[in-house]
Amino acid sequence: MTTPRARRSPEEARRLILDAAASLLSESGVAAVQMRAVAARVGMTDAGVAHHFGNREKLLAELLRHGGRRLRDALRDLLASWLDHDADLLEFVEALHALYRHGYGELAVALHSAGWRDPGSGMLDPVVDALHRLRPPGGSLDDTRLAVAALHQAMATETLYGSDFRRSAGIAGAAADDSAAQVRWWARQLHLALGLQPDDQADVPAVP
């Protein structure tokens, strides 16, 4: 006896599909995000998933935008906390790294290599504005934007290439695989680029 499929609104179906695709991405990388695998997770047919997203390439592109929305939400909450407490730039760097560690860095690189281009959403504009307000008077807004963009780029590629980059610089063994040390280093660079003094020198060690 066949169990009847649950009737869902288009919005709910798209959300469930994206959530399932995000889980597959986090668990096994871009290669695991296949239409059939996603359909199986949400109890749909392949045709049902295709009805909402067209094909795998369009699903992957929407999945990247889905990750951007997750990042935007996480940063919005983090910025709200900054308004009430002292800004902790290490938390911001860790938030970026945490998102990309779940496969979104790999996804962004794979889509870019395949020719997909995001027209740009300005999703980090609130971060730029918040950080710029923390800077000493006279700081360049363009420099603030470049600092945030450089950090975003670094965190997006850390999961894929961080260990190899560190080995190429002569760092070996477990230290090459220690992304936490690199994340703290990037937080320190952000402090320096913005002309800010870290609140906790122990958490964000000084660069020699």
C-alpha positions as CSV (number, residue, x, y, z in Angstrom):
1,M,0.0,0.0,0.0
2,T,1.5,3.4,-1.1
3,T,1.6,6.1,1.5
4,P,0.1,9.3,0.1
5,R,2.5,12.1,-0.2
6,A,1.8,15.2,2.0
7,R,0.4,18.2,0.2
8,R,2.7,21.2,0.7
9,S,2.5,24.8,-0.4
10,P,5.1,25.8,-3.0
11,E,6.9,27.9,-0.5
12,E,7.1,25.1,2.0
13,A,8.2,22.6,-0.6
14,R,11.0,24.9,-1.8
15,R,12.1,25.5,1.8
16,L,12.2,21.7,2.5
17,I,14.1,21.1,-0.7
18,L,16.7,23.7,0.2
19,D,17.1,22.4,3.7
20,A,17.6,18.9,2.4
21,A,20.1,20.1,-0.1
22,A,21.9,22.1,2.6
23,S,22.1,19.0,4.7
24,L,23.6,16.9,1.9
25,L,26.1,19.7,1.1
26,S,27.2,19.9,4.8
27,E,27.5,16.1,5.1
28,S,29.2,15.2,1.9
29,G,30.0,18.2,-0.3
30,V,28.7,19.5,-3.6
31,A,28.9,16.1,-5.4
32,A,26.2,14.7,-3.0
33,V,23.7,17.3,-3.9
34,Q,21.8,15.4,-6.6
35,M,18.2,15.8,-7.6
36,R,17.4,12.2,-6.7
37,A,19.1,12.4,-3.3
38,V,17.3,15.6,-2.4
39,A,14.0,14.2,-3.6
40,A,14.5,11.1,-1.4
41,R,15.1,13.3,1.7
42,V,11.9,15.2,1.3
43,G,9.7,12.4,0.1
44,M,9.2,13.8,-3.4
45,T,9.9,12.6,-6.9
46,D,12.8,13.9,-9.0
47,A,10.2,15.6,-11.2
48,G,8.8,17.3,-8.1
49,V,12.1,18.8,-7.2
50,A,12.6,19.8,-10.8
51,H,9.2,21.5,-10.8
52,H,10.4,23.9,-8.1
53,F,14.0,24.4,-9.3
54,G,14.3,23.3,-12.9
55,N,17.6,21.4,-12.8
56,R,20.6,20.6,-10.6
57,E,22.5,23.7,-11.6
58,K,19.7,26.0,-10.8
59,L,19.2,24.2,-7.5
60,L,22.9,24.7,-6.6
61,A,22.7,28.4,-7.5
62,E,19.7,28.8,-5.3
63,L,21.4,26.8,-2.5
64,L,24.3,29.3,-2.6
65,R,21.8,32.2,-2.3
66,H,20.1,30.2,0.5
67,G,23.5,30.1,2.3
68,G,23.8,33.9,1.8
69,R,20.4,34.4,3.5
70,R,21.6,32.2,6.4
71,L,24.7,34.3,6.6
72,R,22.7,37.5,6.5
73,D,20.5,36.3,9.3
74,A,23.4,35.2,11.4
75,L,25.2,38.5,10.9
76,R,22.0,40.5,11.6
77,D,21.8,38.8,15.0
78,L,25.5,39.3,15.6
79,L,25.3,43.0,14.7
80,A,22.3,43.4,17.1
81,S,24.5,42.0,19.8
82,W,27.3,44.4,18.9
83,L,24.9,47.3,19.4
84,D,24.3,46.2,22.9
85,H,27.9,45.1,23.9
86,D,31.4,45.7,22.9
87,A,32.1,44.6,19.3
88,D,33.9,41.3,19.1
89,L,35.4,41.0,15.6
90,L,36.6,37.4,16.3
91,E,32.9,36.4,16.6
92,F,32.2,37.9,13.2
93,V,35.2,36.1,11.6
94,E,34.1,32.8,13.2
95,A,30.5,33.3,11.9
96,L,31.8,33.6,8.4
97,H,34.0,30.6,8.8
98,A,31.3,28.5,10.3
99,L,28.9,29.0,7.4
100,Y,31.5,28.1,4.8
101,R,32.8,25.2,6.7
102,H,29.4,23.5,6.1
103,G,30.1,23.3,2.3
104,Y,29.2,26.7,1.1
105,G,32.8,27.6,0.3
106,E,33.1,24.5,-1.9
107,L,29.7,25.3,-3.5
108,A,30.7,28.9,-4.3
109,V,34.0,27.8,-5.9
110,A,32.3,25.0,-7.9
111,L,29.6,27.3,-9.2
112,H,32.1,30.0,-10.1
113,S,34.2,27.4,-12.0
114,A,31.1,26.3,-13.9
115,G,30.6,29.9,-15.0
116,W,27.8,31.0,-12.6
117,R,28.1,34.6,-11.4
118,D,26.2,36.3,-8.6
119,P,25.2,39.8,-9.6
120,G,25.8,40.8,-6.0
121,S,23.4,41.4,-3.2
122,G,25.4,43.7,-0.9
123,M,24.6,41.3,1.9
124,L,27.6,42.5,3.9
125,D,26.7,46.2,3.6
126,P,25.3,46.2,7.2
127,V,28.6,44.7,8.4
128,V,30.5,47.4,6.5
129,D,28.4,50.1,8.0
130,A,28.7,48.7,11.6
131,L,32.5,48.3,11.4
132,H,33.0,51.6,9.8
133,R,31.2,53.3,12.7
134,L,33.7,51.7,15.0
135,R,36.7,53.1,13.2
136,P,38.5,56.3,14.3
137,P,37.3,59.4,12.6
138,G,38.7,59.9,9.1
139,G,38.8,56.3,8.1
140,S,38.1,55.5,4.4
141,L,34.8,53.8,3.7
142,D,36.3,52.1,0.7
143,D,39.1,50.7,2.9
144,T,36.5,49.3,5.2
145,R,34.7,47.7,2.3
146,L,38.0,46.2,1.0
147,A,38.8,44.8,4.4
148,V,35.4,43.1,4.8
149,A,35.6,41.8,1.2
150,A,39.1,40.4,1.8
151,L,38.0,38.6,5.0
152,H,34.9,37.2,3.2
153,Q,37.1,35.9,0.4
154,A,39.6,34.3,2.9
155,M,36.8,32.5,4.9
156,A,35.1,31.3,1.7
157,T,38.3,29.5,0.6
158,E,39.7,28.5,4.0
159,T,37.9,25.1,4.1
160,L,39.0,24.1,0.6
161,Y,42.6,25.5,0.5
162,G,43.6,26.7,4.0
163,S,45.7,23.6,4.9
164,D,47.5,23.6,1.5
165,F,48.2,27.3,1.7
166,R,49.7,26.9,5.2
167,R,51.8,24.0,4.1
168,S,53.1,26.1,1.1
169,A,54.2,28.6,3.7
170,G,56.2,26.1,5.6
171,I,53.7,25.2,8.3
172,A,53.5,21.4,8.8
173,G,51.7,18.7,10.6
174,A,48.7,19.5,12.8
175,A,49.4,23.2,12.7
176,A,48.7,23.2,8.9
177,D,45.2,21.8,9.6
178,D,44.4,24.2,12.4
179,S,41.9,26.5,10.9
180,A,41.2,28.1,14.3
181,A,44.6,29.6,14.4
182,Q,44.1,31.1,10.9
183,V,40.7,32.4,11.9
184,R,42.2,34.2,14.9
185,W,45.0,35.6,12.6
186,W,42.4,37.0,10.2
187,A,40.5,38.6,13.1
188,R,43.7,40.3,14.1
189,Q,44.2,41.6,10.5
190,L,40.7,43.0,10.5
191,H,41.5,44.9,13.8
192,L,44.6,46.3,12.2
193,A,43.0,47.2,8.9
194,L,40.3,49.1,10.7
195,G,42.6,50.7,13.2
196,L,40.8,49.1,16.2
197,Q,42.2,47.8,19.4
198,P,41.2,44.2,20.2
199,D,39.3,43.9,23.5
200,D,41.0,40.7,24.4
201,Q,44.6,40.4,23.3
202,A,44.7,36.7,24.6
203,D,41.9,35.7,22.1
204,V,43.4,37.6,19.2
205,P,47.2,37.3,19.5
206,A,49.4,40.1,18.2
207,V,51.2,39.6,14.9
208,P,55.0,39.6,15.4
